[in-house]
């Protein structure tokens, strides 16, 4: 009689969960939930499933452990209850990966773990925007906190895809840890530019300029202008200066050499502008004092080159640098 009562209770409990699960946050689309009690003489089965039922809404972690235990104990079962638990576990693990990813990136700084979890998320949902944002920015964090370049290529791909989605009108449920749409876009563009600097400085210029156009804290940061100056210097300036030196140095001026020099000077002027912004944004911040000296020296070097060895007007340039629109990359 005791087991008969237990079976009835088990059946009633199962019916309740199957009925209430339909249409809930964890509803299982495409699966017909059969509200039919399964008679059993196994008290362990009753206890484990009841534990799952009792925790399903209030303590999902405990429910998950009960569901795993049930399937481990009864691996040969293929009834509706087993099928329900299998599907529930799949959805729970999917959602748990989504909850875990930002913690791995921003709290634990476990970037290998983050990219492993992120790839699982995107395998199920390739356009899941929060994961694209987190994995894009994680590449910047990996570089700046651990000097880890292993994720640079992946991070740029994720960041670019996130940018495309956001600019197409999509948004995540929350912009956290950023302050909103503009801040997220600025940080993602900044990430793409920063991660391109070493191997493709030419490709770093446009995203850094885009990042600086948003009205965010980045626009006031000296680093974004320094990286922009560095991108110009190690990218087009290096290439064009070497070509000019090889082709025209020590020879009479021609229309071709004059045109080449004019194009080179435009790049130098962009470098001067970016270095002036970096120096201006650094201000009197003691944290930027050492790098400000280096930026100032670079600025003076290129400014004097463009002004016949004179630094007249340099201080005025610095004072007014941030008030002017940031010039675009030359064509």
Residue pairs with C-beta under 8 A, 6 or more apart in sequence:
3 41
3 43
6 43
6 46
7 37
7 39
7 40
7 41
7 46
8 37
9 46
9 50
10 37
10 38
10 40
10 45
10 46
10 49
10 50
11 36
11 37
11 38
11 39
12 37
13 49
13 50
13 53
14 35
14 37
14 38
14 49
14 53
14 81
15 35
15 36
15 37
16 53
17 53
17 56
17 84
18 33
18 34
18 35
18 80
18 84
19 33
19 35
21 27
21 28
21 33
21 84
22 33
26 88
26 91
26 92
28 84
28 87
28 88
28 91
31 83
31 87
33 80
33 84
34 80
36 80
38 79
38 80
38 81
40 46
44 73
45 70
45 73
45 74
48 66
48 69
48 70
48 73
49 66
49 70
49 81
51 62
51 63
51 66
52 63
52 66
52 67
52 70
52 85
55 62
55 63
55 66
56 63
56 88
60 92
63 92
64 89
64 92
64 96
67 85
67 88
67 89
67 92
68 89
70 82
70 85
71 82
71 85
71 86
71 89
74 82
94 121
94 124
97 117
97 120
97 121
98 121
98 128
98 130
98 131
100 117
101 114
101 117
101 118
101 121
101 130
101 131
101 134
101 135
102 130
102 134
102 176
102 177
104 110
104 111
104 113
104 114
104 117
105 111
105 114
105 134
105 135
105 137
105 138
105 141
106 134
106 141
106 177
109 141
109 145
109 146
111 138
111 141
111 142
111 146
111 148
111 150
111 151
112 150
114 134
114 135
114 138
115 135
115 138
115 151
115 154
118 131
118 134
118 135
118 138
118 158
121 128
121 131
122 128
122 131
122 132
125 131
127 165
127 170
129 162
129 165
129 166
129 170
129 171
129 172
130 172
130 173
130 174
131 158
132 158
132 159
132 161
132 162
132 165
133 158
133 162
133 172
133 184
133 188
135 154
135 155
135 158
136 155
136 156
136 158
136 159
136 160
136 161
136 162
136 188
136 191
136 192
137 155
137 159
137 187
137 188
137 191
138 151
138 155
139 151
139 152
139 154
139 155
139 156
139 158
139 159
139 191
139 195
140 155
140 187
140 190
140 191
140 194
140 195
142 148
142 149
142 150
142 151
142 155
143 149
143 152
143 194
143 195
149 198
152 195
155 191
155 195
156 191
156 192
156 195
156 196
159 188
159 189
159 191
159 192
160 192
162 184
162 188
163 185
163 188
163 189
163 192
166 181
166 184
166 185
166 188
167 185
171 181
175 181
175 183
175 184
178 184
178 187
179 216
182 214
182 215
182 216
183 214
183 216
183 217
185 210
185 211
185 214
186 211
186 212
186 214
186 216
186 218
186 219
187 211
187 216
187 218
189 207
189 208
189 210
189 211
190 207
190 208
190 211
190 218
190 224
192 204
192 207
193 204
193 205
193 206
193 207
193 208
193 211
193 227
193 228
193 231
194 204
194 208
194 227
196 203
196 204
196 207
196 231
197 204
197 227
197 230
197 231
197 234
200 235
201 230
201 231
201 232
201 233
201 234
201 235
202 231
202 235
202 236
204 227
204 228
204 231
204 235
205 228
205 231
205 232
205 235
205 236
205 329
206 329
208 224
208 227
208 228
208 231
209 228
209 326
209 328
209 329
211 218
211 224
212 218
212 219
212 224
212 225
212 228
212 326
213 219
213 326
218 224
220 281
220 322
221 281
222 277
222 278
222 279
222 280
222 281
222 282
222 285
222 288
222 291
222 292
222 295
223 278
225 274
225 275
225 277
225 278
225 281
226 274
226 275
226 278
226 291
226 295
228 274
228 277
229 271
229 274
229 275
229 278
229 295
229 298
232 267
232 270
232 271
232 274
233 271
236 267
236 330
237 264
237 267
237 268
237 271
240 260
240 263
240 264
240 267
241 264
243 260
244 257
244 260
244 261
244 264
247 257
247 260
248 254
248 256
248 257
248 260
248 261
251 257
263 330
265 306
266 330
267 330
268 302
268 305
268 306
269 306
270 327
270 329
270 330
271 298
271 302
272 299
272 302
272 303
272 306
272 317
273 321
273 324
273 326
273 327
275 295
275 296
275 298
275 299
275 302
276 299
276 317
276 318
276 321
277 321
277 322
277 326
278 292
278 295
279 292
279 295
279 296
279 299
279 318
279 321
280 318
280 319
280 321
280 322
281 322
282 288
282 289
282 291
282 292
282 295
299 314
299 318
300 311
300 314
303 311
303 314
303 317
304 310
304 311
307 313
